[in-house]
Amino acid sequence: MIDQFLEQTGAQIPLICGAMYPCSNPELIAAVSGAGGIGVIQPISMSYVHGHDLREGIRMIQSMTPNPLGFNALIEKSVSAYEERMKMWIDIALEEGVRFFITALGNPRWVVDKVHAVGGVVYHDVTERKWALKALDGGVDGLICVNGRAGGHAGTHDPRALYESMSDLGVPLVCAGGIGDEAGYVEALKQGYGAVQMGTRFI
């Protein structure tokens, strides 16, 4: 699964820096990608916290590292204006060459269709198997397994139990939550996860 993750994302090491509102600034994103992981752009943070036009912000990060970047797309539909803005942001990210997307809080199919059309990949946040199956029905390429130790998230399961409940699904699984040191990182990979997503440790 590690090799599959690296091939899909273009990363050099199996690590994602999660998109953290409001902490994901261009310098952090660039540093993670520059080190061989995947730094993930959070568009609300980029625009409304750090004051960058999204397109110009992406270009700024690309001027700091030639390595692949990720993009965080919260796709819930409760506010139509937000949904339309997210569609615009995804189009901008695609136009600027971003090819790794993480979706959450909705059916990812429309994002998958856009991203797959240009050769990109989509991973989706899940907290249990039933949501993983729905995400796979939506065509995603991998799953971010959000466990009960993920700060500010809704996961409730232990990382090992979460992995075991999804290990037969045939896509890379990324461990998200509670990892802040080398030992935890190595342990997650030994359990079978294809990569690790970290947030709080970068803050």
C-alpha positions as a Markdown table, in Angstrom:
| # | Residue | x | y | z |
|---|---|---|---|---|
| 1 | Met | 0.0 | 0.0 | 0.0 |
| 2 | Ile | 2.9 | 2.4 | 0.6 |
| 3 | Asp | 4.2 | 1.9 | -3.0 |
| 4 | Gln | 0.6 | 2.5 | -4.3 |
| 5 | Phe | 0.3 | 5.7 | -2.3 |
| 6 | Leu | 3.6 | 7.0 | -3.5 |
| 7 | Glu | 2.8 | 6.2 | -7.1 |
| 8 | Gln | -0.6 | 7.7 | -7.0 |
| 9 | Thr | 0.4 | 11.0 | -5.2 |
| 10 | Gly | 3.9 | 11.6 | -6.5 |
| 11 | Ala | 5.1 | 11.9 | -2.9 |
| 12 | Gln | 8.6 | 10.7 | -2.0 |
| 13 | Ile | 7.7 | 9.6 | 1.5 |
| 14 | Pro | 4.3 | 8.4 | 2.9 |
| 15 | Leu | 3.3 | 11.5 | 4.7 |
| 16 | Ile | 0.5 | 14.1 | 4.3 |
| 17 | Cys | 0.4 | 17.4 | 6.1 |
| 18 | Gly | -3.3 | 17.7 | 6.8 |
| 19 | Ala | -5.1 | 20.9 | 5.8 |
| 20 | Met | -5.5 | 22.7 | 9.1 |
| 21 | Tyr | -7.7 | 25.8 | 9.3 |
| 22 | Pro | -6.3 | 28.3 | 10.2 |
| 23 | Cys | -2.7 | 27.1 | 10.4 |
| 24 | Ser | -2.0 | 25.9 | 6.9 |
| 25 | Asn | 0.1 | 28.8 | 5.5 |
| 26 | Pro | 2.0 | 28.7 | 2.2 |
| 27 | Glu | 5.4 | 28.3 | 3.9 |
| 28 | Leu | 4.3 | 25.2 | 5.8 |
| 29 | Ile | 2.7 | 23.6 | 2.8 |
| 30 | Ala | 5.8 | 24.2 | 0.7 |
| 31 | Ala | 8.1 | 22.9 | 3.4 |
| 32 | Val | 6.2 | 19.6 | 3.7 |
| 33 | Ser | 6.1 | 19.0 | 0.0 |
| 34 | Gly | 9.7 | 20.1 | -0.3 |
| 35 | Ala | 10.7 | 17.5 | 2.2 |
| 36 | Gly | 9.0 | 14.8 | 0.1 |
| 37 | Gly | 5.6 | 14.5 | 1.7 |
| 38 | Ile | 2.4 | 16.1 | 0.5 |
| 39 | Gly | 1.5 | 19.6 | 1.8 |
| 40 | Val | -2.2 | 20.2 | 1.5 |
| 41 | Ile | -3.7 | 23.5 | 0.6 |
| 42 | Gln | -6.8 | 24.6 | 2.7 |
| 43 | Pro | -8.5 | 27.2 | 0.5 |
| 44 | Ile | -10.4 | 29.0 | 3.2 |
| 45 | Ser | -7.2 | 29.3 | 5.3 |
| 46 | Met | -5.2 | 30.5 | 2.2 |
| 47 | Ser | -7.7 | 33.2 | 1.3 |
| 48 | Tyr | -9.4 | 34.4 | 4.5 |
| 49 | Val | -6.6 | 33.8 | 7.1 |
| 50 | His | -3.4 | 34.4 | 5.2 |
| 51 | Gly | -4.8 | 36.9 | 2.7 |
| 52 | His | -3.7 | 35.2 | -0.6 |
| 53 | Asp | -5.8 | 35.0 | -3.7 |
| 54 | Leu | -6.0 | 31.2 | -4.2 |
| 55 | Arg | -4.4 | 31.1 | -7.6 |
| 56 | Glu | -1.6 | 33.4 | -6.6 |
| 57 | Gly | -1.1 | 31.5 | -3.4 |
| 58 | Ile | -0.7 | 28.2 | -5.2 |
| 59 | Arg | 1.8 | 29.8 | -7.5 |
| 60 | Met | 3.7 | 31.2 | -4.5 |
| 61 | Ile | 3.9 | 27.7 | -3.1 |
| 62 | Gln | 5.0 | 26.3 | -6.4 |
| 63 | Ser | 7.8 | 28.9 | -6.5 |
| 64 | Met | 9.1 | 27.4 | -3.2 |
| 65 | Thr | 9.0 | 23.7 | -4.3 |
| 66 | Pro | 8.6 | 21.8 | -7.5 |
| 67 | Asn | 7.1 | 18.8 | -5.7 |
| 68 | Pro | 3.4 | 17.8 | -5.7 |
| 69 | Leu | 0.8 | 19.6 | -3.6 |
| 70 | Gly | -2.5 | 18.5 | -2.3 |
| 71 | Phe | -5.8 | 20.3 | -2.0 |
| 72 | Asn | -8.5 | 20.0 | 0.7 |
| 73 | Ala | -12.1 | 20.1 | -0.6 |
| 74 | Leu | -14.9 | 20.1 | 2.0 |
| 75 | Ile | -17.8 | 19.3 | -0.2 |
| 76 | Glu | -20.9 | 19.5 | 2.0 |
| 77 | Lys | -23.9 | 21.0 | 0.4 |
| 78 | Ser | -25.7 | 22.9 | 3.2 |
| 79 | Val | -24.8 | 26.4 | 1.8 |
| 80 | Ser | -25.1 | 26.7 | -2.0 |
| 81 | Ala | -22.8 | 29.8 | -2.1 |
| 82 | Tyr | -20.1 | 27.8 | -0.4 |
| 83 | Glu | -20.6 | 24.8 | -2.8 |
| 84 | Glu | -20.2 | 27.1 | -5.8 |
| 85 | Arg | -17.1 | 28.6 | -4.4 |
| 86 | Met | -15.6 | 25.2 | -3.7 |
| 87 | Lys | -16.3 | 24.2 | -7.3 |
| 88 | Met | -14.4 | 27.4 | -8.5 |
| 89 | Trp | -11.5 | 26.7 | -6.1 |
| 90 | Ile | -11.2 | 23.1 | -7.4 |
| 91 | Asp | -11.1 | 24.3 | -11.0 |
| 92 | Ile | -8.4 | 26.8 | -10.0 |
| 93 | Ala | -6.3 | 24.2 | -8.3 |
| 94 | Leu | -6.6 | 21.9 | -11.3 |
| 95 | Glu | -5.7 | 24.7 | -13.7 |
| 96 | Glu | -2.6 | 25.3 | -11.6 |
| 97 | Gly | -1.5 | 21.7 | -11.8 |
| 98 | Val | -2.6 | 20.3 | -8.4 |
| 99 | Arg | -3.4 | 16.6 | -8.9 |
| 100 | Phe | -4.0 | 15.2 | -5.4 |
| 101 | Phe | -7.3 | 16.1 | -3.7 |
| 102 | Ile | -8.7 | 15.2 | -0.3 |
| 103 | Thr | -12.5 | 15.4 | 0.0 |
| 104 | Ala | -14.7 | 15.3 | 3.0 |
| 105 | Leu | -18.3 | 15.7 | 4.2 |
| 106 | Gly | -20.2 | 14.7 | 1.0 |
| 107 | Asn | -20.4 | 12.5 | -2.1 |
| 108 | Pro | -17.1 | 12.9 | -3.8 |
| 109 | Arg | -18.2 | 11.7 | -7.3 |
| 110 | Trp | -18.3 | 15.2 | -8.9 |
| 111 | Val | -14.7 | 15.9 | -7.7 |
| 112 | Val | -13.5 | 12.5 | -8.8 |
| 113 | Asp | -14.9 | 13.1 | -12.3 |
| 114 | Lys | -13.1 | 16.4 | -12.6 |
| 115 | Val | -9.8 | 15.2 | -11.1 |
| 116 | His | -9.7 | 11.8 | -12.9 |
| 117 | Ala | -10.3 | 13.6 | -16.2 |
| 118 | Val | -6.8 | 15.2 | -15.9 |
| 119 | Gly | -5.0 | 12.2 | -14.4 |
| 120 | Gly | -5.3 | 13.2 | -10.7 |
| 121 | Val | -6.3 | 11.2 | -7.7 |
| 122 | Val | -8.9 | 11.8 | -4.9 |
| 123 | Tyr | -8.7 | 10.5 | -1.3 |
| 124 | His | -11.7 | 10.8 | 1.0 |
| 125 | Asp | -11.9 | 11.3 | 4.8 |
| 126 | Val | -13.8 | 8.4 | 6.5 |
| 127 | Thr | -14.4 | 7.5 | 10.1 |
| 128 | Glu | -15.8 | 4.0 | 9.6 |
| 129 | Arg | -16.4 | 1.3 | 7.0 |
| 130 | Lys | -19.9 | 2.3 | 5.9 |
| 131 | Trp | -18.6 | 5.8 | 4.9 |
| 132 | Ala | -15.6 | 4.1 | 3.2 |
| 133 | Leu | -17.9 | 2.0 | 1.0 |
| 134 | Lys | -19.9 | 5.1 | 0.0 |
| 135 | Ala | -16.7 | 6.9 | -0.9 |
| 136 | Leu | -15.5 | 4.0 | -3.0 |
| 137 | Asp | -18.8 | 4.0 | -4.7 |
| 138 | Gly | -18.0 | 7.6 | -5.5 |
| 139 | Gly | -14.8 | 6.5 | -7.3 |
| 140 | Val | -12.1 | 7.6 | -4.8 |
| 141 | Asp | -8.6 | 6.3 | -5.1 |
| 142 | Gly | -7.8 | 6.1 | -1.4 |
| 143 | Leu | -9.1 | 6.7 | 2.1 |
| 144 | Ile | -8.0 | 8.9 | 4.9 |
| 145 | Cys | -8.9 | 6.9 | 8.0 |
| 146 | Val | -9.7 | 9.4 | 10.7 |
| 147 | Asn | -9.4 | 7.7 | 14.1 |
| 148 | Gly | -10.5 | 8.7 | 17.6 |
| 149 | Arg | -7.3 | 10.6 | 18.3 |
| 150 | Ala | -7.6 | 13.1 | 15.4 |
| 151 | Gly | -7.9 | 16.5 | 16.8 |
| 152 | Gly | -11.1 | 18.4 | 15.9 |
| 153 | His | -12.5 | 15.4 | 13.9 |
| 154 | Ala | -15.4 | 13.0 | 14.4 |
| 155 | Gly | -13.5 | 9.7 | 14.4 |
| 156 | Thr | -14.2 | 7.3 | 17.3 |
| 157 | His | -12.2 | 4.1 | 16.5 |
| 158 | Asp | -8.8 | 3.0 | 17.5 |
| 159 | Pro | -6.3 | 3.2 | 14.6 |
| 160 | Arg | -5.6 | -0.5 | 14.5 |
| 161 | Ala | -9.3 | -1.4 | 14.6 |
| 162 | Leu | -10.1 | 1.1 | 11.9 |
| 163 | Tyr | -7.4 | -0.3 | 9.6 |
| 164 | Glu | -8.5 | -3.9 | 10.2 |
| 165 | Ser | -12.1 | -2.9 | 9.3 |
| 166 | Met | -11.0 | -1.6 | 5.9 |
| 167 | Ser | -7.9 | -3.5 | 5.0 |
| 168 | Asp | -9.8 | -5.6 | 2.4 |
| 169 | Leu | -11.0 | -2.6 | 0.4 |
| 170 | Gly | -8.0 | -2.7 | -2.0 |
| 171 | Val | -7.0 | 1.0 | -1.9 |
| 172 | Pro | -4.4 | 2.8 | 0.1 |
| 173 | Leu | -5.4 | 3.7 | 3.7 |
| 174 | Val | -3.9 | 6.7 | 5.4 |
| 175 | Cys | -3.8 | 6.8 | 9.2 |
| 176 | Ala | -5.0 | 10.2 | 10.5 |
| 177 | Gly | -4.9 | 11.1 | 14.2 |
| 178 | Gly | -2.7 | 10.9 | 17.2 |
| 179 | Ile | 0.7 | 10.6 | 15.5 |
| 180 | Gly | 3.3 | 13.1 | 16.7 |
| 181 | Asp | 6.6 | 11.3 | 16.7 |
| 182 | Glu | 8.8 | 8.8 | 14.7 |
| 183 | Ala | 7.6 | 5.8 | 16.7 |
| 184 | Gly | 4.0 | 6.5 | 16.0 |
| 185 | Tyr | 4.7 | 7.1 | 12.4 |
| 186 | Val | 6.6 | 3.8 | 12.0 |
| 187 | Glu | 4.0 | 1.9 | 13.9 |
| 188 | Ala | 1.2 | 3.1 | 11.6 |
| 189 | Leu | 3.1 | 1.9 | 8.6 |
| 190 | Lys | 3.8 | -1.4 | 10.2 |
| 191 | Gln | 0.1 | -1.9 | 10.9 |
| 192 | Gly | -0.4 | -1.7 | 7.1 |
| 193 | Tyr | -1.3 | 1.9 | 6.4 |
| 194 | Gly | -0.1 | 3.2 | 3.1 |
| 195 | Ala | 0.8 | 6.6 | 4.7 |
| 196 | Val | 0.3 | 8.9 | 7.7 |
| 197 | Gln | -1.5 | 12.2 | 7.8 |
| 198 | Met | -0.4 | 14.6 | 10.5 |
| 199 | Gly | -1.8 | 18.0 | 11.6 |
| 200 | Thr | -1.2 | 19.0 | 15.2 |
| 201 | Arg | 2.4 | 18.0 | 15.2 |
| 202 | Phe | 3.1 | 20.6 | 12.5 |
| 203 | Ile | 1.3 | 23.3 | 14.5 |
